[in-house]
Amino acid sequence: MFLFDPRYMMLVALPSMLLALWAQFRVKSAMARYSRVASRRGLTGAEAAAEILDTSGVNNVSIEVTNGWLSDHYDPSKHVLRLSPQVYSGRSLASIGIAAHEAGHALQQAANYAPLVVRSSIVPLAAVSNLALPILILGLVLGKLMLVNIGILLFLVIVVLQFVNLPVEYNASRRAREALLRCGIIAAGEEGGVKAVLNAAALTYVAAALGALLQFFYFLGLARRSD
Ligand SMILES: [Zn+2]
């Protein structure tokens, strides 16, 4: 089984884990640093997001508080921006940056930003793609090439989804920084802190995408050998 394959450990599991750990470390250190730096204007994350949406003419989005550290997200189907308590009521550059990033997703939706449209159309497939690994393993064990190919195809959906995430996430951060400056929520000198937090958060998506790609190539190799 591939979990006992030393090549899987060396070429897939270990590099993926190191990438993920490195990204997590970057997020934690950026958060630790900029959670303590208050913005000069002193808005909370929720106030900043509301002002960005307001001044951008997006009036159909509500802002709610949700539990969990870094659980912040935008729900495009319900038009709800959910912010963690620290971000919702926090006045630090980290809180404002994350709230603005989530507002950035709402701006993307309002602008019909193409990668977000693509992501939304693939997301329903993500549930099915959870079957990728079981189907693949079953196919390899039974020696059924058809099943192996279906597994590989489903795995490809996961990889595509992870890579479509990247432009969506980086673009939301860019929109966030532009809006924060345009609204005067942060001054030019405060942009560095916001950028550091958002870039670190984006790294977790890069790590996930590269990890999925490594896994995909490994399984592709397995499938070819079992052919
Ligand atoms: Zn995001």
Residues whose N, C-alpha, C, O or C-beta is under 5 A from the ligand:
A	BS01	ZN	E169 A172
